[in-house]
Amino acid sequence: MPLDPTPVPTELRGMRIALLVAGGIAAYKLVDLASALTQAECQVRVAMTASAARFVGAPTFRGVTGQPVLTGMWASDGAPEPHVFLGDWAQLVLLAPATANVIARVAHGQSDDIVTATLLAARCPVVVAPAMNDAMWSKGAVQDNIATLRQRGMTVVEPEAGHLASGHVGAGRLAGPARLMEAMAEAVRSRYDLAGRRVVVTAGGTREPIDPVRFISNYSSGKMGFALAAAAADRGARVVMVTTASHPAHHGIEVRPVETAEEMLAELRERLQGADLLVMAAAVADFRPAKLADSKIRREETKRLTLDLEPIPDLVATLGGEKESAGVFRVGFAAEGSDLDAKALDKMKRKGLQAIVANDISRKDAGFGSDYNAGVVLFADGTRQEIERMTKREMADRILDLVGPRLPAMR
Ligand code: C5P
């Protein structure tokens, strides 16, 4: 009989979840949980203790998650430190079923297997779901260890009372999937204010070709766009970055490389469906050569060259009127040399944006190509926030601090 997967709270959708499985009979229940999470577009990676692997085979988890399963301190490809990889990668850890033994080892900071070592290497919220025999659960030693885990900031989902595998009736059953999901969602909510959100960021200066080897572009480095994409990803959003520039790799950012404004528009149309936020940090060209020469324009054959340029439609304004981007909160950028507020306000209105970030390009110590920026953020609701000179990453977080609470309710 096919079972419907447990509903997955919106905040968990798209999250990178490390499922650490210890050796209890309830390990089999984690297969369904891993499957439900995977079906809700979460990325789930499983690591299991040697005794867990006696209850459920690694291929079962591999099958439902589509990801390799770690069963020891050495990955199958021989890569060293798989625990550090998994700890870095995870946005959330669930340890379940947490046996008395694994709880004791975690409480004492042991790290001699893949499960305990990953827990020590994790940088994200940890949810622990104990399951054991009722007598074991009631012991002072176990309860003291549980208190230690709580004190260290882990969330403990208490086991439920009921029939136990030993035949006894009492407290010790692994909490049901709905409670596990809710505890995970709560842990995510408290750490990631953009969990469950889809964010699209554009970055870099578009390149408009003149001939097969030349183009018209601008000084935009794409650093502000990358800072915004990285900040949104670190705050739990699923991020697509449509960019002309190259950037360092970053967890949670899907990069879509483009060159021209036209390619950027086509990519945005596809990517904006279901998105919550568009941040147009790209410096999109305003004009492009009306004709593209099919072969290299030769200096020897050309005395003087005049380029005929045609206007490029405003991407962000065009998208504003299309159904693909209905409901998407749109933030534009305005690079201005003077009268920041007045010019930005005018642009925000003309382009139908919900907010605009104006940055001062007359400054020598910030802006184009720099790691620093400064400016002012204006919202259609009248809010105005000055941003003094700071790193682009800090500015990205300030912008998201302001934008996050103004996003429409999660769909
Ligand atoms: O009008 P201006 O180019 O200064 O406006 C800048 C803002 O408009 C940026 O957010 C930029 O990404 C966007 N833009 C656009 N399409 C264009 C030009 C600019 O979406 N063709």
Boltz pocket constraint, residues with backbone or C-beta under 6 A from the ligand:
constraints:
  - pocket:
      binder: B
      contacts: [[A, 261], [A, 280], [A, 281], [A, 282], [A, 283], [A, 284], [A, 285], [A, 286], [A, 312], [A, 313], [A, 314], [A, 315], [A, 316], [A, 317], [A, 331], [A, 332], [A, 333], [A, 334], [A, 335], [A, 347]]
      max_distance: 6.0
